[in-house]
Structures are given as structure tokens and as C-alpha cells.
Amino acid sequence: MRTEQLEYIAAVTRLGSLRRAAEELRLSQPALSETVRNLERELGVDLLERKRTGATMSAEGRELLPHIVGVLEAVDRLRAAAGEQHRVSRMVRVGTVNAATVPLLIPVVREFRAAHPVTQVEVVAAQQTQIHQALSEGGFDLGLVNHLEGDDVPAGVESTQLLHGRPVVCVRPDSPLASRAAVTVDDLLEQPLIAMRSGYVMHRYVHRLLGGRGPSFSYSTDGAEMGKLMVAEGLGATLLPDFSVVGDPLERLGALTYRPLAGDTTRVLLMLQRRRAESVPQAARGLHTVFVRRARDLGGTLTVDAPAG
């Protein structure tokens, strides 16, 4: 067994594709595939499940992944102690539902990169369920997800609360809803609604809020960023946590604004999650620390009074 074999299987797991891993590692795909199969034969287990859509870690592979990561980290420590520079820069992968991008995520990435210039940071937009799966399989090091207060945390995941806020109605300043101090459910039902697709916490929240009633016309989209762009283009209103709207460039430019929901006391939590493991990569630990420090600087919340109409 060679260290390179373990690095290759970790790259395939992280990227979800033999082709993408081969491109990153600058190997031919047949050579990479044969190397992984040799490792599988040596260990006596199928580490990957190979499908048309890509390669993912098998159940047996997921059980062995912490040991593979542990070996690679031990090799890193040995090389560092010997004064070597690893030939491949480490990468930290963050899955996010695009919450608090401007006030939290971007400053954190900027600060981390300034302190770790050789470590790549890859930010991937994904649904909540996809982030949880990727964390469990080792595809993501960290995940930024929304939780409704009282939600259960998936097994095998460590969660740290970064921000808390409330759902708000995000609209253009010239929308009829912008003239209200607070928006009722009946008000909302009279407007075209831009909803998050199934798999996002705000999809579940809107379904519960409307109680089975439907708006006049509805769109659905992936993630807060696209929802805000659709609002700014006048397609309707959307419901988001306030920390996804406050300080957003479109809000600062006056292209959109927000109003609270009348009588609603729901709290939305922005959580930073990582897989429970005995050993966590040093870069992931460092980025986690920067996230927590930035959230503390923000006071744990971006909730403010709704702007005047």
C-alpha cells in the first residue's frame, strides 16, 4: 500500500468523480481507476460505488475513510516535521446553502486565505440534504446550513451555532408589500411567491406557514442568491432568513428590501457543521475557528428593525 493510493481515493471521494480526480491529480483516468482497484484488491473491499453519475464512497469505504484521513494527516505531520513542503496544496471544501454570504462567508474566506495562502478554499452551493451527505462521506470539510429552532441535528455531525435570526419577506422597494410595517400571510398570498425548492429549510418553513394555501403564482429556485436576484428583477417576493438579506449588495444598492412577518416568532439558526471524527484536518480546524470568531464579532445575529419604506 502506498500513500499515493490513499491520496487518490480521498480525491475521488472529495470530487465525486474519477474523471475530475484524474484531472486534478494530472493522471489518466484509466491509470487512476487501476490504482484505486489495486488498493481495493489489497484491502479486500470495494471502496467506491461506481455509477454513471460518478463515483461515491461505498458503505465499507465510509467506515474506512477516517482511517485513510488519519494516515494522510500523519504523513502530513511527518513531512512538516522534516521541513518538507507537500507537493499538493491541501484544499478545504465548504458546502453552503448561501446564507449570510456577504457579512460572514466572504470575510471568513478572505481572512483564512490571508493566513493560509497555499491552502485552497472551495465553496460549493448545495441543498441541505446534499451537504449532510457530503459531510458524512468526506466530500465536504465544513457545511453552512440553516436550521429552524428545534430541528434535530443529523447523527454523526457536530454543529456550532453561528447566527440566529428570523424569517423576513424579501421584496423590491416598489412592491406593495414594502409599504407595510409587517406582512401578513394574507398579504403574501396576493403576491407571486419565489420559493426555495424541496430540500431547503425555507421550503419547509413556507409550506408550514401557508398551511396548504397557495399564492397567486409561484416560482421555485435553488438557494437564496438566485431568489434575491429574481426579487430584484420584479418576479415576486421570497421568504429568507434576515441574515441572508441584511447587508446584501442588492439590499445596499436599493434593489430589494425586507419586512418582518406579522405575528411570526420563528427563529432560524445558521449552523456550521462538520463530520464527527477523531482527527480533523488542520486546515478545516483553522477555517472553523475563523467562522466562529467572525460570528462572535457579529454578535451572533444580524437581526435589525425592518428598513423604513
LUMLO-198102 format. One record per residue (C-alpha): chain; x, y, z; residue in one letter. Coordinates in nm, 3 decimals. Layout:
% residues N
A/X/Y/Z/a;
...
END
This chain:
% residues 309
A/0.000/0.000/0.000/m;
A/0.133/0.342/-0.099/r;
A/0.047/0.685/0.034/t;
A/-0.044/0.794/-0.319/e;
A/-0.318/0.531/-0.332/q;
A/-0.480/0.680/-0.022/l;
A/-0.448/1.033/-0.162/e;
A/-0.613/0.918/-0.484/y;
A/-0.911/0.757/-0.309/i;
A/-0.951/1.071/-0.095/a;
A/-0.953/1.286/-0.412/a;
A/-1.214/1.064/-0.580/v;
A/-1.433/1.084/-0.269/t;
A/-1.397/1.462/-0.241/r;
A/-1.468/1.531/-0.608/l;
A/-1.726/1.257/-0.661/g;
A/-1.580/1.157/-0.996/s;
A/-1.286/0.953/-1.124/l;
A/-1.261/1.191/-1.420/r;
A/-1.242/1.506/-1.206/r;
A/-0.995/1.343/-0.967/a;
A/-0.776/1.236/-1.259/a;
A/-0.777/1.593/-1.393/e;
A/-0.681/1.740/-1.054/e;
A/-0.410/1.478/-0.996/l;
A/-0.287/1.508/-1.359/r;
A/-0.327/1.135/-1.422/l;
A/-0.504/0.949/-1.697/s;
A/-0.843/0.819/-1.587/q;
A/-0.754/0.453/-1.666/p;
A/-0.435/0.482/-1.458/a;
A/-0.626/0.631/-1.164/l;
A/-0.900/0.370/-1.191/s;
A/-0.647/0.087/-1.194/e;
A/-0.463/0.233/-0.892/t;
A/-0.788/0.250/-0.693/v;
A/-0.883/-0.105/-0.796/r;
A/-0.540/-0.229/-0.683/n;
A/-0.599/-0.072/-0.343/l;
A/-0.946/-0.230/-0.327/e;
A/-0.798/-0.572/-0.409/r;
A/-0.529/-0.526/-0.145/e;
A/-0.782/-0.429/0.122/l;
A/-1.042/-0.680/0.010/g;
A/-1.327/-0.427/-0.004/v;
A/-1.496/-0.212/-0.266/d;
A/-1.418/0.141/-0.155/l;
A/-1.623/0.308/-0.428/l;
A/-1.967/0.266/-0.578/e;
A/-1.926/0.341/-0.947/r;
A/-2.226/0.487/-1.129/k;
A/-2.284/0.678/-1.449/r;
A/-2.316/0.999/-1.249/t;
A/-1.983/0.947/-1.073/g;
A/-1.807/0.755/-0.801/a;
A/-1.912/0.780/-0.437/t;
A/-1.780/0.613/-0.125/m;
A/-1.935/0.274/-0.052/s;
A/-2.063/0.186/0.296/a;
A/-1.740/-0.008/0.358/e;
A/-1.539/0.285/0.226/g;
A/-1.713/0.527/0.462/r;
A/-1.615/0.307/0.756/e;
A/-1.252/0.312/0.644/l;
A/-1.243/0.681/0.546/l;
A/-1.150/0.811/0.896/p;
A/-0.851/0.573/0.895/h;
A/-0.748/0.686/0.545/i;
A/-0.772/1.052/0.652/v;
A/-0.577/0.971/0.969/g;
A/-0.294/0.814/0.771/v;
A/-0.275/1.111/0.533/l;
A/-0.269/1.356/0.823/e;
A/0.007/1.155/0.990/a;
A/0.206/1.172/0.666/v;
A/0.148/1.547/0.654/d;
A/0.276/1.585/1.009/r;
A/0.583/1.378/0.926/l;
A/0.659/1.586/0.618/r;
A/0.607/1.908/0.813/a;
A/0.840/1.787/1.088/a;
A/1.101/1.708/0.826/a;
A/1.065/2.057/0.684/g;
A/0.910/1.943/0.355/e;
A/0.653/2.127/0.150/q;
A/0.379/1.889/0.041/h;
A/0.371/1.869/-0.339/r;
A/-0.011/1.905/-0.346/v;
A/-0.168/2.203/-0.166/s;
A/-0.443/2.100/0.071/r;
A/-0.797/2.213/-0.007/m;
A/-1.081/2.293/0.230/v;
A/-1.428/2.236/0.080/r;
A/-1.726/2.422/0.227/v;
A/-2.083/2.336/0.131/g;
A/-2.328/2.621/0.181/t;
A/-2.697/2.699/0.133/v;
A/-2.586/3.057/0.052/n;
A/-2.681/3.207/0.386/a;
A/-2.506/3.520/0.524/a;
A/-2.271/3.516/0.226/t;
A/-2.161/3.880/0.241/v;
A/-2.137/3.950/0.617/p;
A/-1.997/3.611/0.719/l;
A/-1.873/3.376/0.447/l;
A/-1.676/3.619/0.230/i;
A/-1.488/3.789/0.520/p;
A/-1.408/3.447/0.667/v;
A/-1.264/3.315/0.341/v;
A/-1.065/3.636/0.291/r;
A/-0.915/3.621/0.642/e;
A/-0.838/3.249/0.619/f;
A/-0.667/3.282/0.281/r;
A/-0.454/3.570/0.407/a;
A/-0.324/3.344/0.686/a;
A/-0.303/3.025/0.471/h;
A/-0.205/3.137/0.120/p;
A/-0.120/2.786/-0.009/v;
A/-0.448/2.630/0.104/t;
A/-0.730/2.639/-0.149/q;
A/-1.084/2.711/-0.032/v;
A/-1.363/2.573/-0.248/e;
A/-1.716/2.699/-0.175/v;
A/-1.994/2.481/-0.317/v;
A/-2.363/2.579/-0.320/a;
A/-2.584/2.282/-0.236/a;
A/-2.907/2.178/-0.071/q;
A/-2.918/2.093/0.298/q;
A/-2.953/1.719/0.240/t;
A/-2.665/1.719/-0.009/q;
A/-2.441/1.899/0.240/i;
A/-2.521/1.650/0.515/h;
A/-2.446/1.356/0.283/q;
A/-2.119/1.510/0.162/a;
A/-2.009/1.579/0.520/l;
A/-2.075/1.216/0.617/s;
A/-1.885/1.087/0.313/e;
A/-1.592/1.326/0.350/g;
A/-1.677/1.527/0.037/g;
A/-1.710/1.850/0.239/f;
A/-1.496/1.954/0.532/d;
A/-1.750/2.208/0.660/l;
A/-2.114/2.288/0.590/g;
A/-2.312/2.609/0.638/l;
A/-2.679/2.521/0.681/v;
A/-2.999/2.677/0.812/n;
A/-3.198/2.514/1.091/h;
A/-3.534/2.601/1.231/l;
A/-3.512/2.624/1.607/e;
A/-3.584/2.281/1.750/g;
A/-3.465/2.086/1.444/d;
A/-3.271/1.768/1.512/d;
A/-2.906/1.757/1.412/v;
A/-2.813/1.460/1.188/p;
A/-2.625/1.178/1.360/a;
A/-2.250/1.189/1.314/g;
A/-2.238/1.567/1.268/v;
A/-2.102/1.832/1.506/e;
A/-2.290/2.164/1.490/s;
A/-2.188/2.510/1.605/t;
A/-2.447/2.789/1.601/q;
A/-2.307/3.097/1.428/l;
A/-2.604/3.331/1.380/l;
A/-2.971/3.342/1.470/h;
A/-3.238/3.545/1.301/g;
A/-3.598/3.547/1.182/r;
A/-3.770/3.487/0.850/p;
A/-3.845/3.804/0.655/v;
A/-4.028/3.883/0.334/v;
A/-3.780/4.000/0.072/c;
A/-3.933/4.235/-0.190/v;
A/-3.846/4.518/-0.427/r;
A/-3.883/4.868/-0.277/p;
A/-4.166/4.940/-0.524/d;
A/-4.365/4.631/-0.419/s;
A/-4.699/4.693/-0.242/p;
A/-4.563/4.484/0.047/l;
A/-4.279/4.731/0.104/a;
A/-4.530/4.992/0.223/s;
A/-4.633/4.772/0.517/r;
A/-4.463/4.770/0.856/a;
A/-4.515/4.394/0.867/a;
A/-4.651/4.144/0.614/v;
A/-4.936/3.906/0.692/t;
A/-4.985/3.565/0.537/v;
A/-5.292/3.701/0.355/d;
A/-5.075/3.981/0.210/d;
A/-4.822/3.726/0.095/l;
A/-5.083/3.510/-0.075/l;
A/-5.177/3.800/-0.302/e;
A/-4.825/3.822/-0.450/q;
A/-4.624/3.593/-0.678/p;
A/-4.403/3.387/-0.448/l;
A/-4.045/3.278/-0.520/i;
A/-3.998/2.968/-0.308/a;
A/-3.696/2.753/-0.235/m;
A/-3.709/2.405/-0.381/r;
A/-3.766/2.098/-0.168/s;
A/-3.453/2.016/0.030/g;
A/-3.410/2.365/0.175/y;
A/-3.523/2.458/0.526/v;
A/-3.707/2.765/0.395/m;
A/-3.915/2.540/0.166/h;
A/-4.035/2.352/0.472/r;
A/-4.092/2.676/0.662/y;
A/-4.306/2.829/0.383/v;
A/-4.512/2.510/0.350/h;
A/-4.584/2.523/0.722/r;
A/-4.653/2.899/0.720/l;
A/-4.906/2.884/0.437/l;
A/-5.082/2.582/0.583/g;
A/-5.160/2.430/0.245/g;
A/-5.282/2.754/0.087/r;
A/-5.117/2.858/-0.239/g;
A/-5.002/3.204/-0.353/p;
A/-5.135/3.369/-0.668/s;
A/-4.839/3.234/-0.868/f;
A/-4.526/3.057/-0.755/s;
A/-4.171/3.009/-0.878/y;
A/-3.919/2.775/-0.723/s;
A/-3.543/2.806/-0.727/t;
A/-3.220/2.680/-0.575/d;
A/-3.079/2.891/-0.298/g;
A/-3.107/3.240/-0.153/a;
A/-2.880/3.410/-0.408/e;
A/-3.098/3.321/-0.706/m;
A/-3.410/3.404/-0.505/g;
A/-3.282/3.754/-0.433/k;
A/-3.191/3.812/-0.797/l;
A/-3.543/3.710/-0.903/m;
A/-3.690/3.952/-0.647/v;
A/-3.467/4.233/-0.773/a;
A/-3.592/4.165/-1.127/e;
A/-3.952/4.209/-1.014/g;
A/-4.072/3.849/-1.037/l;
A/-4.222/3.844/-0.687/g;
A/-4.141/3.809/-0.318/a;
A/-3.941/3.545/-0.134/t;
A/-3.901/3.438/0.227/l;
A/-3.547/3.418/0.364/l;
A/-3.369/3.441/0.699/p;
A/-3.286/3.804/0.768/d;
A/-2.914/3.723/0.783/f;
A/-2.938/3.625/0.415/s;
A/-3.065/3.972/0.324/v;
A/-2.913/4.227/0.564/v;
A/-2.604/4.381/0.404/g;
A/-2.651/4.201/0.073/d;
A/-2.519/4.410/-0.221/p;
A/-2.867/4.422/-0.377/l;
A/-3.009/4.550/-0.048/e;
A/-2.734/4.810/-0.014/r;
A/-2.799/4.928/-0.370/l;
A/-3.171/4.965/-0.302/g;
A/-3.272/4.688/-0.544/a;
A/-3.451/4.497/-0.269/l;
A/-3.572/4.542/0.087/t;
A/-3.738/4.325/0.352/y;
A/-4.023/4.325/0.601/r;
A/-4.098/4.105/0.904/p;
A/-4.387/3.861/0.910/l;
A/-4.671/3.976/1.133/a;
A/-4.710/3.762/1.443/g;
A/-4.434/3.517/1.350/d;
A/-4.184/3.425/1.621/t;
A/-3.988/3.160/1.431/t;
A/-3.613/3.165/1.477/r;
A/-3.377/3.047/1.206/v;
A/-3.029/2.934/1.308/l;
A/-2.723/2.941/1.085/l;
A/-2.514/2.638/1.180/m;
A/-2.158/2.542/1.094/l;
A/-2.130/2.165/1.072/q;
A/-1.854/1.910/1.032/r;
A/-1.834/1.532/1.050/r;
A/-1.765/1.379/1.389/r;
A/-1.416/1.234/1.370/a;
A/-1.125/1.166/1.600/e;
A/-0.899/1.353/1.362/s;
A/-0.996/1.675/1.179/v;
A/-0.765/1.821/0.911/p;
A/-0.570/2.119/1.040/q;
A/-0.692/2.346/0.761/a;
A/-1.056/2.261/0.836/a;
A/-0.999/2.332/1.205/r;
A/-0.844/2.667/1.118/g;
A/-1.132/2.769/0.892/l;
A/-1.382/2.657/1.157/h;
A/-1.209/2.884/1.411/t;
A/-1.230/3.184/1.177/v;
A/-1.604/3.124/1.119/f;
A/-1.671/3.115/1.492/v;
A/-1.465/3.428/1.558/r;
A/-1.638/3.624/1.280/r;
A/-1.983/3.519/1.406/a;
A/-1.886/3.631/1.756/r;
A/-1.777/3.968/1.617/d;
A/-2.122/4.000/1.457/l;
A/-2.282/3.935/1.795/g;
A/-2.448/3.614/1.677/g;
A/-2.718/3.800/1.485/t;
A/-2.780/4.041/1.200/l;
A/-3.141/4.099/1.302/t;
A/-3.235/4.466/1.279/v;
A/-3.561/4.658/1.250/d;
A/-3.709/4.645/0.902/a;
A/-3.597/4.945/0.694/p;
A/-3.838/5.227/0.651/a;
A/-4.044/5.228/0.331/g;
END
